[in-house]
Amino acid sequence: MNVLVTGATGFVGNSLVPALVSAGHTVTAMTRDASSYDPPDGVSVTECDLLSPETLEDSFQSVDVAYYLVHSLQTGEAFARRDREAAQNFVRAASKAGIERVIYLGGLGETGGELSEHLRSRREVESILDSNEYELTTLRAAIIIGRGSTSFTMIRQLAERLPVMVTPKWVRTECQPIALQDAIAYLVGVLDVPETADETFEIGGPDVLTYQQMLNQTASHLGTDPLIIPVPVLSPALSVYWVDLVTTVPQSVAHPLIYGLKNSVVVTDDRIRDLVPITLTPFDQAIEDALSE
Ligand SMILES: NC(=O)c1ccc[n+]([C@@H]2O[C@H](COP(=O)([O-])OP(=O)(O)OC[C@H]3O[C@@H](n4cnc5c(N)ncnc54)[C@H](OP(=O)(O)O)[C@@H]3O)[C@@H](O)[C@H]2O)c1
């Protein structure tokens, strides 16, 4: 198949592109800056910006399937507006070119008014992508564990650098992280399973953990032993400040992610396991792999 990967240079896209090539697909990688991207052998590159629709025309020619792996968190406060516009421009270009299928990797989490701005925005992108002729497959994931994952970098650096953490209640929120290689296996796997077209699935690893357990298990791999003291009154705004002090994750990305920690992100519908059967990587193994890369 001819496959276009948007977000090809990102954390997920970087692993997805070679996996698609290995699976026998002809891949075109999209980036806003082709000069700073070194694609794997055989991969074509298209330079365009989803916020500039005039740059998109040619990229969608002869494409059968497109992956949507784009977000604008790094651009700061107006990220939700940018993500809305990027998705709308993508839909227009994909529809005009008549592509058959789109695969979107979005965010897991309970629905309702309590969703953080970041998770709400991921859902909004999902519904924009869904309003069209092509068949959309959405995979919703919580934290993806791998080297280069922003969320995992925050956990690793906190576990590594802070001997004592006084944290809000969110350390007891439940999360179902997934190893990068398992997320990639699902993303590639759905291409060969027609029943996954026009469907939304939740993907997660085999373990459900609180953020406190994730911090503790990561610390034990790193040989540190942080003391975590959850208190009911500390506002998320305060944890934002100490995450800024301790980690290297840019504020524009870290802040929306921290405000999302109040939302439980656990798989409630695991139909994907029958359709794309893979052996899931335990959290402990996923951390070990991410730290040893
Ligand atoms: N990382 C996780 O733990 C995680 C968890 C759950 C779901 N997801 C989902 O997985 C997807 C990919 O996440 P990621 O962590 O791989 O993201 P990332 O590393 O931050 O990469 C974002 C990508 O978006 C591209 N991009 C941004 N603005 C663009 C624009 N205006 N036009 C074209 N491309 C643009 C960037 O490409 P250039 O800079 O090269 O143009 C970059 O490749 C997202 O939908 C995210 O919600 C990620």
The ligand as a MOL file (V3000), in Angstrom:
LIG
                    3D

  0  0  0     0  0            999 V3000
M  V30 BEGIN CTAB
M  V30 COUNTS 48 52 0 0 0
M  V30 BEGIN ATOM
M  V30 1 N 3.7650 10.1780 23.1360 0
M  V30 2 C 2.8090 9.5950 23.8330 0
M  V30 3 O 3.0390 9.1080 24.9740 0
M  V30 4 C 1.4190 9.4760 23.2470 0
M  V30 5 C 0.4240 8.8550 24.0070 0
M  V30 6 C -0.8600 8.7300 23.4740 0
M  V30 7 C -1.1530 9.2220 22.2160 0
M  V30 8 N -0.1680 9.8480 21.5070 0 CHG=1
M  V30 9 C -0.5360 10.4000 20.1920 0
M  V30 10 O 0.4000 9.9880 19.2150 0
M  V30 11 C 0.5380 10.9880 18.2140 0
M  V30 12 C 2.0160 11.2920 18.0190 0
M  V30 13 O 2.5630 11.7300 19.2460 0
M  V30 14 P 4.1480 11.9360 19.4360 0
M  V30 15 O 4.4130 11.8190 20.9000 0
M  V30 16 O 4.8850 11.0620 18.4710 0 CHG=-1
M  V30 17 O 4.3020 13.4500 19.0010 0
M  V30 18 P 5.6440 14.3400 18.7900 0
M  V30 19 O 6.8610 13.5340 19.0530 0
M  V30 20 O 5.4610 15.5870 19.5590 0
M  V30 21 O 5.5810 14.6720 17.2500 0
M  V30 22 C 4.6250 15.5690 16.7400 0
M  V30 23 C 4.7350 15.5500 15.2380 0
M  V30 24 O 3.7610 16.4840 14.7330 0
M  V30 25 C 4.3210 17.0880 13.5790 0
M  V30 26 N 3.6660 18.3790 13.3990 0
M  V30 27 C 3.3970 19.3110 14.3440 0
M  V30 28 N 2.7780 20.3870 13.8020 0
M  V30 29 C 2.6610 20.1130 12.4770 0
M  V30 30 C 2.1210 20.8230 11.3690 0
M  V30 31 N 1.5860 22.0540 11.5270 0
M  V30 32 N 2.1670 20.2650 10.1330 0
M  V30 33 C 2.7080 19.0240 9.9520 0
M  V30 34 N 3.2470 18.2950 10.9680 0
M  V30 35 C 3.2260 18.8420 12.2080 0
M  V30 36 C 5.8120 17.2270 13.8660 0
M  V30 37 O 6.5020 17.1860 12.6290 0
M  V30 38 P 7.6360 18.2520 12.1690 0
M  V30 39 O 8.0740 19.0200 13.3940 0
M  V30 40 O 8.7170 17.3980 11.5680 0
M  V30 41 O 6.9570 19.0910 11.1570 0
M  V30 42 C 6.0940 15.9560 14.6840 0
M  V30 43 O 6.5450 14.9140 13.8390 0
M  V30 44 C -0.2830 12.1880 18.6820 0
M  V30 45 O -1.5390 12.1560 18.0370 0
M  V30 46 C -0.4600 11.9220 20.1630 0
M  V30 47 O -1.6450 12.4770 20.7090 0
M  V30 48 C 1.1060 9.9790 21.9700 0
M  V30 END ATOM
M  V30 BEGIN BOND
M  V30 1 1 1 2
M  V30 2 2 2 3
M  V30 3 1 2 4
M  V30 4 1 4 5
M  V30 5 2 4 48
M  V30 6 2 5 6
M  V30 7 1 6 7
M  V30 8 2 7 8
M  V30 9 1 8 9
M  V30 10 1 8 48
M  V30 11 1 9 10
M  V30 12 1 9 46
M  V30 13 1 10 11
M  V30 14 1 11 12
M  V30 15 1 11 44
M  V30 16 1 12 13
M  V30 17 1 13 14
M  V30 18 2 14 15
M  V30 19 1 14 16
M  V30 20 1 14 17
M  V30 21 1 17 18
M  V30 22 2 18 19
M  V30 23 1 18 20
M  V30 24 1 18 21
M  V30 25 1 21 22
M  V30 26 1 22 23
M  V30 27 1 23 24
M  V30 28 1 23 42
M  V30 29 1 24 25
M  V30 30 1 25 26
M  V30 31 1 25 36
M  V30 32 1 26 27
M  V30 33 1 26 35
M  V30 34 2 27 28
M  V30 35 1 28 29
M  V30 36 1 29 30
M  V30 37 2 29 35
M  V30 38 1 30 31
M  V30 39 2 30 32
M  V30 40 1 32 33
M  V30 41 2 33 34
M  V30 42 1 34 35
M  V30 43 1 36 37
M  V30 44 1 36 42
M  V30 45 1 37 38
M  V30 46 2 38 39
M  V30 47 1 38 40
M  V30 48 1 38 41
M  V30 49 1 42 43
M  V30 50 1 44 45
M  V30 51 1 44 46
M  V30 52 1 46 47
M  V30 END BOND
M  V30 END CTAB
M  END
